[in-house]
């Protein structure tokens, strides 16, 4: 049995479709965080028709959405990761894995991009028990390629992409930078105001610079550049989870860079990386 993770992002959608063509028993799962764009419901339904099988939706039995986590945990983001990612996604995944007991592989939507290949290699090293599979990297499919494949299938991409966001993360992602949050302020003012109030209530911030913390209600509207803002696709793994690995010796990073380069050149496949 193969577990394929659907995140309402374009790359995960295509990765799941490829998985269905490769394996006999593929079970597709989507973790509902309660904080995504309403259009995600439409996109998920379109993909179910494309797959000709259901996408199983699972969610936290303790928290209803991102704001609920941040208020109750009184923590936003830091060296231990994003509180919402851990509670709304990782814990839910761990629970499912425990219930299933075993699997032959887990499909992830990391695409053919240097940063994504880097993340995939780190993921393999940190979570080998998931038996990760990366069909997009194996077939050198980029995010733009994935969007093209959805277009050919007659599936409209999620609303967040059309609004200029690089990923379909939760609206008001705590991992976003200044440009991202200024765009949220314009596109989703209620979400911005809500997060600004949460920051003050818990005494923590999403943003900081070399001078320290920056509360959203003090963020100048001119700071940051939403056009250049690029965030990792949340999927089920927050980039901050790799902090321990990132802090290792420079030698490790040089080896990792060489592996990424070899994957990009086609000298080795992502599954050959150790």
SVG drawing of the C-alpha trace seen along z (x, -y; Angstrom):
<svg xmlns="http://www.w3.org/2000/svg" viewBox="-16 -52 50 55">
<polyline fill="none" stroke="black" stroke-width="0.4" points="0.0,0.0 1.2,-3.5 0.3,-6.6 0.1,-9.7 -0.1,-13.1 -2.4,-15.6 -2.0,-19.2 -4.2,-21.2 -1.0,-22.4 -0.4,-21.8 2.7,-19.7 1.1,-17.3 -1.9,-17.0 0.3,-15.8 2.4,-13.6 -0.7,-11.8 -1.8,-11.3 1.5,-9.9 1.5,-7.6 -1.9,-6.2 -0.3,-5.2 2.7,-3.5 1.2,-1.6 -1.8,0.8 -2.9,-0.3 -2.6,-4.0 -4.5,-5.7 -4.6,-9.5 -4.8,-11.6 -5.4,-15.3 -4.8,-17.0 -7.4,-19.7 -6.0,-22.6 -9.1,-24.7 -7.2,-27.7 -7.0,-27.2 -8.7,-29.1 -12.4,-28.1 -11.5,-27.3 -9.6,-24.3 -12.8,-22.4 -13.4,-22.8 -9.9,-21.9 -10.0,-18.8 -13.3,-17.7 -11.8,-18.3 -8.8,-16.1 -11.0,-13.3 -12.7,-13.2 -9.3,-13.2 -8.1,-10.4 -11.4,-8.5 -11.0,-7.7 -11.6,-9.6 -9.2,-11.7 -9.4,-10.8 -9.6,-14.0 -8.2,-13.8 -7.7,-16.6 -6.7,-17.3 -9.1,-16.2 -7.8,-18.9 -7.5,-22.1 -9.8,-23.7 -7.4,-26.0 -4.1,-27.8 -5.4,-30.6 -6.7,-28.1 -3.3,-26.4 -1.4,-29.7 -3.7,-31.0 -3.8,-27.8 -0.1,-26.9 0.9,-30.6 3.7,-30.0 4.0,-30.9 7.3,-30.0 10.9,-29.5 13.8,-27.1 11.5,-24.2 9.3,-24.9 5.9,-26.3 3.3,-25.4 0.6,-25.1 2.6,-22.7 3.3,-20.4 -0.2,-20.3 -2.3,-20.4 -0.1,-18.3 2.7,-16.3 0.6,-15.0 -2.2,-14.1 0.2,-12.3 1.8,-10.4 -1.6,-9.3 -2.5,-8.0 0.8,-6.2 0.2,-4.5 -3.2,-3.4 -2.1,-2.0 0.9,-0.2 2.9,0.3 3.1,-0.9 5.3,-0.4 6.0,-4.0 4.8,-7.6 4.5,-9.9 5.5,-13.6 5.0,-16.4 8.5,-17.9 9.2,-19.2 12.3,-19.3 14.0,-22.4 17.3,-22.8 15.7,-23.9 13.1,-21.1 15.7,-18.5 17.6,-19.7 14.5,-19.4 13.8,-15.9 17.3,-14.7 17.0,-16.1 13.6,-14.5 15.0,-11.1 17.7,-11.4 15.4,-12.6 12.4,-10.4 13.6,-7.2 10.8,-5.2 8.3,-6.9 9.9,-5.3 9.6,-8.5 8.9,-8.6 9.4,-11.7 7.8,-11.1 8.2,-14.7 11.9,-14.8 12.4,-11.4 10.7,-12.7 12.2,-16.2 8.8,-17.8 8.8,-21.4 6.0,-23.4 5.3,-25.1 5.2,-21.7 2.7,-20.6 0.5,-23.6 0.6,-22.8 -0.4,-19.2 -3.4,-20.4 -4.4,-22.8 -4.3,-19.9 -6.5,-17.9 -9.0,-20.8 -8.5,-21.5 -8.4,-25.1 -5.4,-25.8 -6.2,-26.9 -7.3,-30.5 -4.2,-31.4 -1.9,-30.8 -4.1,-33.0 -3.8,-35.7 -0.1,-35.7 1.0,-33.5 3.7,-30.9 2.1,-28.2 -1.4,-27.2 -0.5,-27.3 -2.8,-28.4 -4.0,-31.9 -1.7,-33.8 1.2,-31.3 3.4,-32.0 6.4,-31.2 5.8,-34.0 8.0,-37.1 7.3,-40.8 6.3,-41.0 4.0,-38.1 2.3,-39.6 1.8,-42.9 0.1,-41.1 -2.1,-39.3 -3.0,-42.7 -4.3,-43.8 -5.9,-40.5 -7.2,-39.2 -7.4,-42.1 -9.5,-40.2 -6.9,-37.4 -4.1,-40.0 -5.9,-41.8 -6.7,-38.5 -3.1,-37.4 -1.9,-40.8 -4.2,-40.5 -3.0,-36.9 0.6,-38.1 -0.2,-40.7 -2.2,-38.2 0.5,-35.6 3.5,-38.0 5.1,-36.5 5.6,-37.4 5.7,-35.8 8.4,-38.3 11.7,-39.5 14.8,-41.2 18.3,-42.0 16.8,-44.4 14.4,-41.9 10.7,-41.0 8.3,-42.9 4.6,-42.9 2.3,-42.9 0.4,-45.9 3.8,-47.8 4.8,-46.4 5.3,-49.3 3.3,-48.7 6.4,-49.3 8.5,-46.5 9.1,-43.3 8.4,-42.4 5.5,-40.0 6.7,-39.4 9.9,-37.9 8.5,-36.2 9.0,-32.5 7.9,-30.1 8.4,-26.3 5.2,-24.4 4.0,-23.5 3.0,-20.0 3.4,-18.0 6.9,-19.1 7.9,-22.6 11.3,-23.7 12.2,-24.6 12.1,-21.0 15.4,-20.5 17.1,-23.1 19.2,-20.4 20.5,-19.1 21.2,-22.7 23.3,-23.3 25.7,-20.5 29.3,-21.0 29.9,-22.7 31.3,-19.5 27.8,-17.9 26.3,-20.8 29.0,-20.5 28.2,-16.8 24.5,-17.6 25.1,-20.3 27.0,-17.8 24.1,-15.3 21.6,-18.0 23.8,-18.8 24.1,-15.2 20.3,-14.8 19.8,-17.9 22.3,-16.6 20.6,-13.2 23.7,-11.4 21.7,-9.8 18.0,-9.5 16.5,-10.9 16.1,-7.4 19.8,-6.7 20.7,-9.4 21.9,-8.1"/>
</svg>
